[in-house]
């Protein structure tokens, strides 16, 4: 099974119980009704990213849904948490790309998002033979990656939140893969 479609989503949940705050974050992300199975970080060849709303309609309650998930939680008041998924897509869509996940304390959306994009791009660059200096800033490395012509796009989805007093706060970011059997079948005209 190689997924051909996926969507990116994120959510935040707050509750006095840790598990319930995770459930609330999954509800906020629109995937709480699925049995989520975390997988590693390969973006399948020729996989299409679809809008979250469409992706949600293609999943069924109780279904086993593979995803790359980042999750962070706290019960400390005023503690900044974030969860981020980064994606690096190769120019040649027939080859695979990379997804990266990152869970952090004290990082803004922008900081976590840039970090996950950088991490995904680095992983893809090493498989494509692109040389880079890991000690230079992401913005400079990003230009090196894209000018090399082998990495066409990077992006991220990130959720952050600040912890509340006497409550658990959970943030999630996910890349959810759509089971192939859930995709609408293309209709063929009679005689073709």
C-alpha positions as CSV (number, residue, x, y, z in Angstrom):
1,X,0.0,0.0,0.0
2,X,1.5,3.3,-1.2
3,X,-0.7,6.3,-0.4
4,X,-1.5,8.6,-3.3
5,X,-3.2,11.3,-1.3
6,X,-2.6,13.0,2.1
7,X,-3.6,16.1,3.9
8,X,-2.0,18.3,6.6
9,X,-3.8,19.3,9.7
10,X,-3.3,20.6,13.2
11,X,-5.1,21.1,16.5
12,X,-5.0,22.2,20.1
13,X,-6.9,20.8,23.1
14,X,-7.2,21.9,26.7
15,X,-8.6,19.7,29.6
16,X,-7.9,18.9,33.2
17,X,-7.0,15.3,32.1
18,X,-4.0,14.7,29.9
19,X,-5.6,12.1,27.7
20,X,-8.7,14.2,27.3
21,X,-6.6,17.2,26.2
22,X,-5.0,14.9,23.5
23,X,-8.5,13.8,22.4
24,X,-9.6,17.5,22.2
25,X,-6.5,18.3,20.0
26,X,-7.3,15.4,17.7
27,X,-10.9,16.7,17.4
28,X,-9.6,20.2,16.7
29,X,-7.4,18.6,13.9
30,X,-10.5,16.7,12.5
31,X,-9.1,13.2,13.0
32,X,-10.3,12.0,16.4
33,X,-12.7,9.5,14.9
34,X,-9.9,7.5,13.3
35,X,-7.5,4.9,14.8
36,X,-4.2,6.7,14.1
37,X,-1.0,4.7,13.4
38,X,2.2,6.7,13.4
39,X,4.6,5.9,10.6
40,X,8.1,7.2,9.7
41,X,8.9,10.1,7.5
42,X,8.7,9.2,3.8
43,X,6.5,11.3,1.5
44,X,5.4,8.8,-1.1
45,X,6.2,9.3,-4.8
46,X,3.6,11.2,-6.8
47,X,1.5,11.7,-3.6
48,X,-1.0,14.6,-3.8
49,X,-1.6,17.0,-1.0
50,X,-5.4,17.7,-0.7
51,X,-7.2,20.3,1.4
52,X,-8.0,19.3,5.0
53,X,-11.8,19.5,4.5
54,X,-11.7,17.1,1.5
55,X,-9.3,14.7,3.4
56,X,-11.7,14.6,6.4
57,X,-14.5,13.5,4.1
58,X,-12.4,10.6,2.8
59,X,-11.8,9.0,6.2
60,X,-14.3,6.8,8.0
61,X,-14.9,6.5,11.8
62,X,-12.9,3.7,13.3
63,X,-10.7,3.3,10.3
64,X,-6.9,2.7,10.7
65,X,-5.3,5.8,9.4
66,X,-1.6,6.1,8.9
67,X,0.0,9.5,9.7
68,X,3.1,11.3,10.6
69,X,2.3,13.0,13.9
70,X,4.0,15.6,16.1
71,X,2.6,16.0,19.6
72,X,3.6,18.2,22.5
73,X,1.8,18.7,25.9
74,X,2.2,20.6,29.1
75,X,0.4,21.2,32.4
76,X,2.6,24.2,33.2
77,X,0.9,27.6,33.1
78,X,2.3,30.0,30.5
79,X,4.6,27.3,29.0
80,X,4.8,27.7,25.2
81,X,4.6,24.4,23.3
82,X,4.6,23.5,19.6
83,X,4.2,20.6,17.3
84,X,5.2,20.8,13.6
85,X,5.4,18.7,10.5
86,X,7.8,19.7,7.7
87,X,7.8,18.5,4.2
88,X,10.4,18.5,1.4
89,X,9.1,17.5,-2.1
90,X,11.6,16.5,-4.8
91,X,11.4,18.0,-8.3
92,X,11.1,14.5,-9.7
93,X,7.7,13.6,-8.3
94,X,8.3,9.9,-9.2
95,X,10.8,9.8,-6.3
96,X,10.0,10.0,-2.6
97,X,10.4,13.1,-0.4
98,X,10.6,13.5,3.3
99,X,8.3,14.5,6.2
100,X,9.8,15.5,9.5
101,X,8.2,15.9,12.9
102,X,9.3,18.2,15.8
103,X,7.9,18.7,19.3
104,X,9.2,21.7,21.2
105,X,9.0,23.9,24.3
106,X,9.6,27.7,24.0
107,X,9.5,27.8,20.2
108,X,7.1,29.9,18.2
109,X,5.1,28.6,15.2
110,X,7.7,30.2,12.9
111,X,10.7,28.8,14.7
112,X,9.3,25.2,14.8
113,X,8.0,25.5,11.3
114,X,11.4,26.6,9.9
115,X,13.1,23.9,11.8
116,X,10.9,21.1,10.4
117,X,11.2,22.4,6.9
118,X,15.0,22.5,7.3
119,X,15.1,19.0,8.7
120,X,13.0,17.5,5.9
121,X,15.1,19.3,3.3
122,X,18.3,18.1,4.9
123,X,17.1,14.5,4.9
124,X,16.0,14.7,1.2
125,X,19.2,16.5,0.2
126,X,21.4,13.7,1.6
127,X,19.5,11.1,-0.5
128,X,19.8,13.3,-3.6
129,X,23.5,14.0,-3.2
130,X,23.1,17.7,-2.6
131,X,26.0,19.2,-0.6
132,X,25.3,21.8,2.0
133,X,26.8,23.3,5.1
134,X,24.6,22.4,8.1
135,X,26.1,25.3,10.0
136,X,24.6,28.1,7.9
137,X,21.1,29.5,8.5
138,X,18.0,27.8,7.1
139,X,17.1,30.6,4.7
140,X,20.6,30.4,3.1
141,X,20.4,26.6,2.9
142,X,16.9,26.8,1.5
143,X,18.3,28.7,-1.4
144,X,21.1,26.2,-2.0
145,X,18.6,23.3,-2.0
146,X,16.2,25.0,-4.4
147,X,18.9,26.4,-6.7
148,X,20.2,22.8,-7.0
149,X,17.0,22.1,-8.8
150,X,16.3,18.8,-7.0
151,X,14.1,20.0,-4.2
152,X,11.1,21.9,-5.6
153,X,9.2,22.8,-2.5
154,X,9.3,22.8,1.3
155,X,6.4,23.6,3.6
156,X,5.2,23.0,7.2
157,X,2.1,22.9,9.3
158,X,2.6,23.9,12.9
159,X,0.5,24.4,16.0
160,X,1.5,26.1,19.2
161,X,-0.3,27.0,22.4
162,X,0.4,28.4,25.8
163,X,-0.2,26.2,28.8
164,X,-3.2,27.0,31.1
165,X,-3.3,26.9,34.9
166,X,-4.6,23.6,36.3
167,X,-5.1,22.2,32.8
168,X,-3.3,20.0,30.3
169,X,-2.7,21.7,26.9
170,X,-1.8,19.4,23.9
171,X,-0.9,20.5,20.4
172,X,-0.7,18.2,17.4
173,X,0.3,18.5,13.8
174,X,-0.3,15.7,11.3
175,X,0.2,14.5,7.8
176,X,-2.7,12.0,7.4
177,X,-2.6,9.5,4.5
178,X,-5.9,8.6,2.7
179,X,-6.4,4.8,2.2
180,X,-6.5,4.2,-1.5
181,X,-9.8,2.3,-1.3
182,X,-11.4,5.5,0.1
183,X,-10.6,7.5,-3.0
184,X,-13.4,8.0,-5.6
185,X,-13.0,5.7,-8.5
186,X,-12.7,7.3,-11.9
187,X,-15.7,6.5,-14.1
188,X,-15.0,5.2,-17.6
189,X,-17.4,5.9,-20.5
190,X,-19.1,2.9,-22.1
191,X,-17.0,1.5,-25.0
192,X,-13.7,2.6,-23.6
